[in-house]
């Protein structure tokens, strides 16, 4: 754990420049707007260690799967999140000396991400080798008001000299992914052009043939007056730029305004990309930096009104939750049902793909509670539109008759994860998609979703579960062999309790959904039966599986067993691991990890979190007390589940400990991996830890319920919840709980077991 960034309720602050933390800072200070995003790379040249990253939503490259031993059913490709053309560069050279923070002496460095306004700022003083000192103040944002636009204000003040200098402003599509196999580049040039004050480059992805047109315009001012230095055009492969000669005058601020437009063929006809890009650039420049920033800030102000959480008395906790909300909000807006939430969002390229089970298991509740209903609905529609691909994925593995296996990692519905123990065996992800349908309908009461989209998905998933189990003559039960549960530190196990449970739950829920649609919308039911070829005799087989599924358990401890054979392991607590061996995934061999009892993330406890109403509190307590001490929390998805369960059990200090771990996972680099990008999807767990953990929020019998408590470290906290057509504000302090109806029709809520009508 690092304590590198300053604590502040609204800002992420870096004071002083430490190159060893640069990639971590690049991740943490990333900005985006749902359509595109940008790591916090420097505008000026930087020859030190960096992870260059500019990203455009929906654009990917199908890199050939690279494995040592090919197995039938392997995905043909791994979907790479592409490093897109670089638009941010403003390179300064003085007397043949480039401004390079890896070479120059750097003083008074300060970088600030204002989460309230979505503005990234940076200031520093740099000293060149010959003693010349220059002050830089850079600001930039990806516009939340204009999703294809970014803007930079780059101010240069020479402190002890006057001199001629050059500015190099350009668009560079000759870039590479860090995770590229064989250092292959993924872009080909289609078009480039540079004319007065403007440069445009269109690049095409290999294989997938996406076009991205990136353009820039700029203005340069000194003392409030526009200046026009001599300009040399620079054109080379996938690159267009201008080198501008300027005079720097001691003490006088020179300001460069750079406007960028990033358009994709996902949203524009290819033959109109350049024209539309140039038109947008003209509009951006005409509006100017200050007006664009004001429009951008206005969107953020509106967003924060709906989703802010305030914590009084604990700045670290306050900063953590706002960082979570900020990143989730700028990553996914819900305006385009083709898009989803990648595990790194717009902060890095690791993991590839854009969709994991994280979306359904963790992110959906955040958008249900903070945004209009259509946002969460679009996350489900995304999966519906991939149903046929899910059926194809299952077919490749030998399943038949419309069985659907949703991918572990995907961009377009095809599986593109190439580790066999995940691709073939971590099938519990299928259940998370079924659970999300249930969770969405329970929360919104949008039962029409079943007939419109949901039931077809449930039938496909249930058919998969029915074929994936087999009858054990020895146990006289149905079993599920060769799986990987949520705890990825166990592979190829038999009868993972969580997987078996969510499979039978899905079968039960699908049967209920079938009956509901049949009773309420006969025409839709008949259409679905026809489309899926469903035979009601399938229900009998499903019922048999539900009634005779095997669930491993330890009758002595009265706990559910994570899988068969778990008790053969040496059961020791995480506290026994030497500090210098943590995290174990970076210090132990995989063989040693697999033989250990240590758990990466909630597994049995994931099931007790999802299906808490099906187990009494004592059962949850026994299993929590057994498994949590063996959990290393080396998955970003782990602390939040443990925080919520600990809160329910009255383990208030454990709940707070786990909250801080999830809230500050990236800010404090708990697992030594933030440099690859932030853990965006797991950030929703931070929100859940406050709302469901400390706030005790649940939906039961169509009513919003709260059973709050306040950590001893806090004086008070408050949050808003959007529920159906109403918005409820909840405030909790040391002595009372207050619920207020911010908007909507009168609403009854349950607080600590008592009904209260809010008007």
Protein Blocks (a to p, Z undefined) as FASTA:
>chain_A
ZZfbccdfkbccdehjafklmmmmmmmmpccehjaccdfbdfbdcfbdcddddddehiac
ddddddfbdcehiafbdcdddddddfkbccddeehiacdfklmccehiacdddfknopac
dddddddfkopacdddddddddfklmkbccdddddddfkbccdddddddddfbbcdfklg
hhiafbdcfbdcddehiacdddddehjlpacdddddddddeehiacdddddddddehiac
ddddddddehiacddddddddddfklgcfklmmmmmmmmmmmmmmnommlmmmmmmmmmm
mmmmmmgccdehiaklmmmmmmmmmmmmmmpgolamkbccdfklpnbjghiajbdfklmm
mmmmmmmmmmcfklmmmmmmmmmmmmmmmmmmmmmnopaehiacddfbdfkopacbfbfk
lmmmmmmlmmmmmmmmmmmmmmnopaklmmmmmmmmmmmmmmmmmmmpccdfklopacde
hiadfblmbghiehifklmmmmmmmmmmmmmmmmmmmmmommlmmmmmmmnopafklmmm
mmmmmmmcccdddfklopacfbghklmpccddfklpcfklpcfklmbcfklmmmpmbdfb
dcklmmmmmmmmmpcfklmmmmmmmmmmmpgolafklmmmmmmmmmmnopaklmmmmmmm
mmmmmmnomnopmmnopcfklmmmmmmmmmmmmnopaceehiacddddddfkbmbdcddd
dehjaccdddddfkbccdddfbdcdddddeehiacddZZ
